[in-house]
Amino acid sequence: MADKVRIGLAGIGAAGSRIFDVFPKVPEVAFTAVADTRPAALDACRAKYGVEGFDSLDAMARSDAVDAIYIATPSPMHFEHSLTALEHGKHVLVTKPLALTLDHCRRLVDAAAANGRQLMVADTRSFNPPIRKMRKIVSSGELGQVIQVSIWHYSPWLVQARDPHELDSSEGGGVCFRQAPHLVDIARLIAGGLARSVRATVGRYDPKNLTEGNYTAFLDFENDAAASISYNGYGYFDSDELTWAVGHGAERPRAGGGGAAWREAMAAGATKDDKRSRTAVQNRQSADQGFPYFGLILVSCERGDMRQSPGGVAVYDANGMREVECPAWGGSMKVELEDLCEAIRENKPVPHDGRWGMATLEVCLAMLDSSREHREIPLRHQIASPF
């Protein structure tokens, strides 16, 4: 392998574009290629970054220009694109969800093993430094056994400009596929990973967007910890108000409060490209502003509690409150790239591998089943937290 891990990007969309500003911050990687079906987007990326361009993922996967491919294409394509890349001997970094069915997840895990390649699920908030720090505090035992994890997140997700597939559950749309992996990953990571069952209620209450817009789920873990996760994407209230007015991109308060700004923008004809541009600006700004939040996260242990703070993690124990600092956050996808490079170079498992992604998807699918069937769903594919 060359001195650097050569990365190819598949899909220049909202997920893919956020990685452009991160590449220079990870000296172990080189951005060498891009694939997209839109000629104009492909040409612009070639001109700006001097990379090779391909009109299909298959063509890029056959090329010697890349060692690994970051798959940021729409969710329905994750399985096919990841499988193609793995079968052509490329390492795969794929944005969540890994796939849309457990069978497809299993096939990807098997393909990675058969071809001796890394398969990593990226772009979930469990990579954020304060979340990892909370897990490490739990693992250290200094606060005793983890008891419960409570997460509340309210956002304007459903009132922002969305592509059609993002609103179609059969294509991985709705908040159980698009947003639940973030909260499920956080809860599973901190609580130990081995969830036994889930009971959930999922709702569709926006007449203009007939997809899942909210959920509340209860996860029971083998170590007797419990997690309650709630998400509401209708945009009237924003949980930034509960987190020092800092949002999921580390951005500061938005004018209008809640989803009002996006409702006004949508009424004026805002498009998905407007959202991509805004997201790109936030990503560039946020790396210098501090840590991103994904709602209010409160972790309770036998001898204390934790929550994210502006500087890292606030720990509350018998001695009062103290703040534990965390490594600087370099922007979305920086930690993921670093993890992937380390795993490739040292030939060791990535923390969030295909089995982890499969376990997270199992919970998300079980949430939908639980709500539809009004019962608790047992889980069978869970794995322990990687650290």
Helices and strands as residue ranges (DSSP letters): E 5-10, H 14-17, G 23-25, E 29-35, H 39-49, E 52-54, H 57-62, E 68-71, G 75-77, H 78-87, E 91-95, H 102-115, E 119-122, G 125-127, H 129-140, E 146-154, G 157-159, G 164-167, G 169-171, H 175-178, H 180-191, E 195-203, E 214-221, E 226-232, G 239-242, H 260-267, H 272-286, E 296-301, E 304-309, E 312-317, E 320-325, H 334-346, H 354-373, E 377-378
